[in-house]
Amino acid sequence: MMSTDDAAVVARLRAAGCVFAEDEARLLIEAAATGAELESLVAQRVSGTPLEYLVGWAEFRKLRVAVAPGVFVPRRRTALLVDEAVAAVTGRTEVVAVDLCCGSGALGMAFTTELEGIRVELVASDIEPAAVDCARRNLEPLGGRVYQGDLFAALPRELAGRIDILLANVPYVPTAAIADMPPEARDYEPRITLDGGDDGLAVFRRVAAAAPDWLAPGGKVFVEAGAAQVESAAAYLERCGLTARVAESDEYYATAVIGTRPNQ
């Protein structure tokens, strides 16, 4: 049963506009060691600080993924990339996988955790130091290696031509649309993790252009995109020499483009 103090926390969160006030209150109460710490956490949440930064983790595909201030918070819709990647390796015994623009490493973590009987050589990279630190916490226990740097420049050259699964959750919000994003993302997450340039596809094009040199024959790149962007994104993958496919999910309210390197 909820105590009077707990109910007061719920009321403060609800008044601040938190849609799932009861759930958030429970998580904040669990995270606080003292009453003073709880007061601090509630005050920060009411002021707009993302819940995930306050409790230190985000739920992604039933996993608790460590996150920290200054690190992109994984979104439920990005689970579409994991679904598609897992389905792509059915029947394999070993896979080389890369989580590019990895943020917390949630995609690589979920992909590796959900495979059974498949050996995964997992590598991840991000340009943001805070993200790299966070991804190491999540991926090193799984045997993953995490590097800091700009896209493929961060990866060991030994991976060129060997990557079977390339998960690339690149920023794809058009620059002008960032002002319309929810404050939790716009005001707290690094702009570099959101800003995809004028049309939202600037970083995507860099990934698509380089992907054929890094993918193994038959290897695939998986990229989330907005519904209005997928046609242009798929066409660009084709121009880069990859076979393109669009994936959609009503469950996740998500769209993605998948590029496959020809076997020959």
Secondary structure in CASP SS format (residue, H / E / C, confidence):
PFRMAT SS
TARGET T0000
AUTHOR 0000-0000-0000
METHOD secondary structure of the structure
MODEL  1
M C 1.00
M C 1.00
S C 1.00
T H 1.00
D H 1.00
D H 1.00
A H 1.00
A H 1.00
V H 1.00
V H 1.00
A H 1.00
R H 1.00
L H 1.00
R H 1.00
A H 1.00
A C 1.00
G C 1.00
C C 1.00
V C 1.00
F C 1.00
A H 1.00
E H 1.00
D H 1.00
E H 1.00
A H 1.00
R H 1.00
L H 1.00
L H 1.00
I H 1.00
E H 1.00
A H 1.00
A C 1.00
A C 1.00
T C 1.00
G H 1.00
A H 1.00
E H 1.00
L H 1.00
E H 1.00
S H 1.00
L H 1.00
V H 1.00
A H 1.00
Q H 1.00
R H 1.00
V H 1.00
S C 1.00
G C 1.00
T C 1.00
P C 1.00
L H 1.00
E H 1.00
Y H 1.00
L H 1.00
V H 1.00
G C 1.00
W E 1.00
A E 1.00
E E 1.00
F E 1.00
R C 1.00
K C 1.00
L E 1.00
R E 1.00
V E 1.00
A E 1.00
V C 1.00
A C 1.00
P C 1.00
G C 1.00
V C 1.00
F C 1.00
V C 1.00
P C 1.00
R C 1.00
R H 1.00
R H 1.00
T H 1.00
A H 1.00
L H 1.00
L H 1.00
V H 1.00
D H 1.00
E H 1.00
A H 1.00
V H 1.00
A H 1.00
A H 1.00
V C 1.00
T C 1.00
G C 1.00
R C 1.00
T C 1.00
E E 1.00
V E 1.00
V E 1.00
A E 1.00
V E 1.00
D E 1.00
L E 1.00
C C 1.00
C C 1.00
G C 1.00
S C 1.00
G C 1.00
A H 1.00
L H 1.00
G H 1.00
M H 1.00
A H 1.00
F H 1.00
T H 1.00
T H 1.00
E H 1.00
L C 1.00
E C 1.00
G C 1.00
I C 1.00
R E 1.00
V E 1.00
E E 1.00
L E 1.00
V E 1.00
A E 1.00
S E 1.00
D E 1.00
I C 1.00
E C 1.00
P H 1.00
A H 1.00
A H 1.00
V H 1.00
D H 1.00
C H 1.00
A H 1.00
R H 1.00
R H 1.00
N H 1.00
L H 1.00
E H 1.00
P H 1.00
L H 1.00
G C 1.00
G C 1.00
R E 1.00
V E 1.00
Y E 1.00
Q E 1.00
G C 1.00
D C 1.00
L H 1.00
F H 1.00
A H 1.00
A H 1.00
L C 1.00
P C 1.00
R H 1.00
E H 1.00
L H 1.00
A C 1.00
G C 1.00
R C 1.00
I E 1.00
D E 1.00
I E 1.00
L E 1.00
L E 1.00
A E 1.00
N C 1.00
V C 1.00
P C 1.00
Y C 1.00
V E 1.00
P C 1.00
T H 1.00
A H 1.00
A H 1.00
I H 1.00
A H 1.00
D H 1.00
M C 1.00
P C 1.00
P H 1.00
E H 1.00
A H 1.00
R H 1.00
D C 1.00
Y C 1.00
E C 1.00
P C 1.00
R H 1.00
I H 1.00
T H 1.00
L C 1.00
D E 1.00
G C 1.00
G C 1.00
D C 1.00
D C 1.00
G C 1.00
L C 1.00
A H 1.00
V H 1.00
F H 1.00
R H 1.00
R H 1.00
V H 1.00
A H 1.00
A H 1.00
A H 1.00
A H 1.00
P H 1.00
D H 1.00
W H 1.00
L E 1.00
A E 1.00
P E 1.00
G E 1.00
G E 1.00
K E 1.00
V E 1.00
F E 1.00
V E 1.00
E E 1.00
A E 1.00
G C 1.00
A C 1.00
A C 1.00
Q C 1.00
V H 1.00
E H 1.00
S H 1.00
A H 1.00
A H 1.00
A H 1.00
Y H 1.00
L H 1.00
E H 1.00
R H 1.00
C C 1.00
G C 1.00
L C 1.00
T E 1.00
A E 1.00
R E 1.00
V E 1.00
A E 1.00
E E 1.00
S E 1.00
D C 1.00
E C 1.00
Y C 1.00
Y C 1.00
A E 1.00
T E 1.00
A E 1.00
V E 1.00
I E 1.00
G E 1.00
T E 1.00
R C 1.00
P C 1.00
N C 1.00
Q C 1.00
END
